[in-house]
Amino acid sequence: MLAQRIKGIERETPITITVNGQPVQAYAGESIAAALMAAGHRAFRRTEAGGAPRGFFCGMGACFDCLVTVDGAPNRRSCMAEVYEGCVVQIAET
């Protein structure tokens, strides 16, 4: 199933973030996790033991499954971090 944004929902200003070197459309006010999922990214990192893919799970910062690197700062919870123009996100290659 192809991920698509729901039409008819009023959103804030469209902005561009960079994910793994590629431009991704996002909207001001949404979380990095929401922007990544809307762009089709499901796995944000891999576990150290076994390399299992991990992604958005709890949505409230409790599980730490959605960790990404933001502007060079590792281990940011993407569900708790808001996008902003020019934000650079690095996710694990999946």
DRENPA-3360 file (N, C-alpha, C; in nm, 2 decimals, always signed):
BEGIN
1 = MLAQRIKG = +0.08/-0.12/+0.00/+0.00/+0.00/+0.00/+0.09/+0.12/+0.00 ~ +0.06/+0.21/-0.09/+0.14/+0.34/-0.10/+0.09/+0.44/+0.00 ~ +0.19/+0.49/+0.08/+0.16/+0.60/+0.18/+0.12/+0.73/+0.11 ~ +0.01/+0.79/+0.15/-0.03/+0.92/+0.09/-0.08/+1.00/+0.20 ~ -0.07/+1.13/+0.18/-0.12/+1.23/+0.28/-0.27/+1.24/+0.25 ~ -0.35/+1.25/+0.36/-0.49/+1.26/+0.35/-0.53/+1.40/+0.30 ~ -0.61/+1.40/+0.20/-0.65/+1.53/+0.14/-0.76/+1.59/+0.22 ~ -0.77/+1.72/+0.22/-0.88/+1.79/+0.29/-0.84/+1.83/+0.43;
9 = IERETPIT = -0.73/+1.79/+0.48/-0.69/+1.83/+0.61/-0.61/+1.96/+0.60 ~ -0.65/+2.06/+0.68/-0.57/+2.19/+0.67/-0.44/+2.17/+0.74 ~ -0.34/+2.21/+0.67/-0.20/+2.20/+0.72/-0.14/+2.34/+0.73 ~ -0.03/+2.34/+0.80/+0.05/+2.47/+0.81/+0.13/+2.48/+0.68 ~ +0.22/+2.57/+0.68/+0.31/+2.60/+0.57/+0.39/+2.48/+0.52 ~ +0.39/+2.45/+0.39/+0.48/+2.35/+0.34/+0.62/+2.39/+0.35 ~ +0.71/+2.30/+0.39/+0.85/+2.33/+0.41/+0.93/+2.21/+0.35 ~ +1.06/+2.22/+0.33/+1.14/+2.11/+0.28/+1.24/+2.07/+0.39;
17 = ITVNGQPV = +1.25/+1.94/+0.42/+1.36/+1.89/+0.50/+1.44/+1.80/+0.42 ~ +1.56/+1.76/+0.47/+1.64/+1.67/+0.39/+1.65/+1.54/+0.47 ~ +1.62/+1.43/+0.40/+1.63/+1.30/+0.47/+1.73/+1.21/+0.39 ~ +1.84/+1.17/+0.45/+1.94/+1.09/+0.38/+1.98/+1.16/+0.25 ~ +2.00/+1.29/+0.25/+2.05/+1.36/+0.14/+1.94/+1.40/+0.03 ~ +1.82/+1.36/+0.05/+1.71/+1.38/-0.04/+1.61/+1.48/+0.02 ~ +1.56/+1.57/-0.07/+1.45/+1.66/-0.02/+1.32/+1.59/+0.01 ~ +1.26/+1.63/+0.11/+1.13/+1.57/+0.15/+1.03/+1.68/+0.19;
25 = QAYAGESI = +0.91/+1.68/+0.14/+0.81/+1.78/+0.18/+0.76/+1.75/+0.31 ~ +0.74/+1.85/+0.39/+0.68/+1.84/+0.53/+0.60/+1.96/+0.55 ~ +0.53/+1.96/+0.66/+0.45/+2.08/+0.70/+0.49/+2.13/+0.83 ~ +0.50/+2.26/+0.85/+0.54/+2.32/+0.98/+0.44/+2.27/+1.08 ~ +0.49/+2.23/+1.20/+0.41/+2.19/+1.31/+0.39/+2.04/+1.32 ~ +0.43/+1.96/+1.22/+0.42/+1.82/+1.23/+0.55/+1.76/+1.28 ~ +0.55/+1.64/+1.34/+0.67/+1.58/+1.39/+0.75/+1.52/+1.27 ~ +0.88/+1.50/+1.30/+0.97/+1.44/+1.20/+0.91/+1.30/+1.17;
33 = AAALMAAG = +0.87/+1.23/+1.27/+0.81/+1.09/+1.24/+0.69/+1.10/+1.14 ~ +0.61/+1.20/+1.16/+0.49/+1.21/+1.07/+0.54/+1.24/+0.92 ~ +0.64/+1.33/+0.91/+0.69/+1.36/+0.78/+0.76/+1.24/+0.72 ~ +0.84/+1.17/+0.79/+0.90/+1.05/+0.74/+0.80/+0.94/+0.70 ~ +0.70/+0.92/+0.78/+0.60/+0.82/+0.74/+0.52/+0.86/+0.62 ~ +0.49/+0.99/+0.61/+0.42/+1.04/+0.49/+0.50/+1.03/+0.36 ~ +0.63/+1.03/+0.38/+0.72/+1.02/+0.26/+0.76/+0.87/+0.23 ~ +0.70/+0.78/+0.31/+0.71/+0.64/+0.28/+0.82/+0.57/+0.36;
41 = HRAFRRTE = +0.88/+0.63/+0.45/+0.98/+0.57/+0.54/+0.91/+0.50/+0.65 ~ +0.94/+0.37/+0.67/+0.87/+0.29/+0.78/+0.97/+0.25/+0.88 ~ +1.10/+0.23/+0.85/+1.20/+0.19/+0.94/+1.30/+0.31/+0.95 ~ +1.32/+0.35/+1.08/+1.40/+0.47/+1.10/+1.54/+0.43/+1.15 ~ +1.55/+0.31/+1.20/+1.68/+0.26/+1.25/+1.68/+0.11/+1.26 ~ +1.79/+0.05/+1.29/+1.80/-0.09/+1.31/+1.86/-0.12/+1.45 ~ +1.82/-0.23/+1.51/+1.87/-0.26/+1.64/+2.02/-0.31/+1.63 ~ +2.09/-0.28/+1.74/+2.23/-0.33/+1.74/+2.24/-0.48/+1.74;
49 = AGGAPRGF = +2.15/-0.54/+1.82/+2.15/-0.69/+1.82/+2.06/-0.75/+1.72 ~ +2.11/-0.79/+1.61/+2.03/-0.86/+1.51/+1.99/-0.77/+1.39 ~ +2.00/-0.64/+1.40/+1.97/-0.55/+1.29/+1.82/-0.54/+1.25 ~ +1.73/-0.57/+1.35/+1.59/-0.56/+1.32/+1.54/-0.42/+1.29 ~ +1.46/-0.40/+1.19/+1.41/-0.26/+1.16/+1.32/-0.21/+1.27 ~ +1.33/-0.08/+1.31/+1.25/-0.02/+1.41/+1.20/+0.11/+1.35 ~ +1.08/+0.15/+1.39/+1.02/+0.27/+1.34/+0.92/+0.33/+1.44 ~ +0.83/+0.41/+1.38/+0.72/+0.47/+1.46/+0.64/+0.37/+1.54;
57 = FCGMGACF = +0.63/+0.38/+1.67/+0.55/+0.28/+1.75/+0.46/+0.35/+1.85 ~ +0.51/+0.41/+1.95/+0.42/+0.47/+2.05/+0.37/+0.61/+2.02 ~ +0.45/+0.69/+1.95/+0.41/+0.82/+1.92/+0.41/+0.92/+2.03 ~ +0.47/+0.88/+2.15/+0.47/+0.98/+2.26/+0.61/+0.98/+2.33 ~ +0.71/+0.92/+2.27/+0.85/+0.93/+2.32/+0.88/+0.83/+2.43 ~ +0.80/+0.73/+2.45/+0.83/+0.64/+2.56/+0.91/+0.52/+2.51 ~ +0.90/+0.48/+2.38/+0.96/+0.35/+2.34/+1.10/+0.37/+2.28 ~ +1.13/+0.48/+2.23/+1.26/+0.51/+2.17/+1.29/+0.43/+2.04;
65 = DCLVTVDG = +1.19/+0.38/+1.97/+1.20/+0.30/+1.85/+1.22/+0.39/+1.73 ~ +1.19/+0.52/+1.74/+1.19/+0.61/+1.62/+1.32/+0.70/+1.62 ~ +1.43/+0.65/+1.68/+1.55/+0.74/+1.69/+1.61/+0.77/+1.56 ~ +1.64/+0.89/+1.54/+1.71/+0.94/+1.41/+1.82/+1.04/+1.45 ~ +1.90/+1.08/+1.36/+2.00/+1.18/+1.38/+1.94/+1.31/+1.31 ~ +1.94/+1.42/+1.39/+1.88/+1.55/+1.34/+1.99/+1.65/+1.35 ~ +2.03/+1.71/+1.23/+2.13/+1.81/+1.23/+2.26/+1.76/+1.30 ~ +2.30/+1.64/+1.28/+2.42/+1.58/+1.34/+2.41/+1.53/+1.48;
73 = APNRRSCM = +2.29/+1.56/+1.55/+2.27/+1.51/+1.69/+2.20/+1.38/+1.68 ~ +2.27/+1.27/+1.73/+2.21/+1.14/+1.72/+2.11/+1.11/+1.83 ~ +2.03/+1.01/+1.81/+1.94/+0.96/+1.91/+1.83/+1.05/+1.95 ~ +1.77/+1.13/+1.85/+1.66/+1.21/+1.87/+1.53/+1.13/+1.84 ~ +1.43/+1.14/+1.93/+1.31/+1.08/+1.91/+1.23/+1.16/+1.81 ~ +1.21/+1.10/+1.69/+1.14/+1.17/+1.58/+1.00/+1.20/+1.61 ~ +0.93/+1.12/+1.70/+0.79/+1.15/+1.73/+0.78/+1.27/+1.82 ~ +0.89/+1.31/+1.88/+0.89/+1.43/+1.97/+0.95/+1.55/+1.91;
81 = AEVYEGCV = +1.02/+1.54/+1.80/+1.09/+1.65/+1.74/+1.01/+1.71/+1.62 ~ +0.99/+1.84/+1.62/+0.91/+1.91/+1.52/+1.00/+1.94/+1.40 ~ +0.95/+1.93/+1.28/+1.02/+1.97/+1.16/+1.04/+2.12/+1.15 ~ +1.14/+2.16/+1.08/+1.16/+2.30/+1.05/+1.23/+2.32/+0.92 ~ +1.22/+2.43/+0.86/+1.28/+2.45/+0.73/+1.43/+2.42/+0.73 ~ +1.48/+2.34/+0.64/+1.62/+2.31/+0.64/+1.67/+2.20/+0.73 ~ +1.58/+2.14/+0.81/+1.61/+2.03/+0.90/+1.68/+1.92/+0.82 ~ +1.79/+1.87/+0.87/+1.86/+1.75/+0.81/+1.85/+1.63/+0.90;
89 = VQIAET = +1.78/+1.53/+0.84/+1.75/+1.41/+0.92/+1.83/+1.29/+0.85 ~ +1.89/+1.21/+0.93/+1.96/+1.09/+0.89/+1.89/+0.97/+0.95 ~ +1.84/+0.88/+0.87/+1.78/+0.76/+0.92/+1.87/+0.64/+0.87 ~ +1.85/+0.53/+0.94/+1.93/+0.41/+0.90/+1.89/+0.36/+0.76 ~ +1.98/+0.32/+0.68/+1.95/+0.26/+0.55/+1.87/+0.13/+0.58 ~ +1.76/+0.12/+0.50/+1.68/+0.00/+0.52/+1.68/-0.09/+0.40;
% end
